[in-house]
Amino acid sequence: MALKASPNDQALLLELQALDTRLAQLDHRAKSIPELATLAGFEKDTAVIRQRFAEQKGGLEDIGIELKRIESDVEVVEARIKRDDSRVQASSSVKDVAALEQELTALRKRLGDLEEIELAVMERLETQQTEVNKTTAQLEALAVRTAEIEAVKAASLSTVAAERTVAASGRDAVAAKVPSDLLALYEKQRSRYGTGASMLRGGVSLASGVKLLENEMQAIRAAAPDDIIMCASSEAILVRTAESGL
């Protein structure tokens, strides 16, 4: 036996469809709020800057190791100079003193070379530290902006959630009034085709925007008010109203 439903029950499907459309719009809105795209961009920027920071930090550590090595070499040379100076002061051998003086000359030249290298490395270290500080500041600024946008996103989603709660409550109230068999058909068509019910207005199915042919309109005019008519173009339940043009 074909499913039957009173015109009033069928009209409820239009309310139900409007609320389902509203819920779908809210879901889409939640997924497409501008803050999501902004945060995605921030995430990419943060990844790039963090990579740069890691490279800069690694470079800083390498320069630091190089500086420590040079400082160690300087300490060794200074210690040898101090030792040879003491030996010169304590020696009474002209030959030994001459040899020590020659070695001290070489050590002092070596010390001068090392100090020049040390100064250059210290300058590189300072430059690298400046770059690390700049990148750190960029990461901190981006973290602040991210937190700000996260707050805006949370507020936007909260608004959407509140509107969705209202729409869902209204949907439940309307669905409770629809006969179970009619509701089951509506849900089946909506899950399959995206639309469960469509108003027939002026001979046009609003779900598809297609104007029905005259023979289709004649068949609808001949149908009983409680007959369930399916839209051939959208597969939705076609609901007749005073605006249907019958």
Secondary structure, 3 states (H helix, E strand, C coil): CCCECCHHHHHHHHHHHHHHHHHHHHHHHHHCCHHHHHHHHHHHHHHHHHHHHHHHHHHHHHHHHHHHHHHHHHHHHHHHHHHHHHHHHHCCCHHHHHHHHHHHHHHHHHHHHHHHHHHHHHHHHHHHHHHHHHHHHHHHHHHHHHHHHHHHHHHHHHHHHHHHHHHHHHHHHHHHHCCHHHHHHHHHHHHHHCCCEEEEECCEECCCCEECCHHHHHHHHHCCCCECEECCCCCCEEEECCCCCC
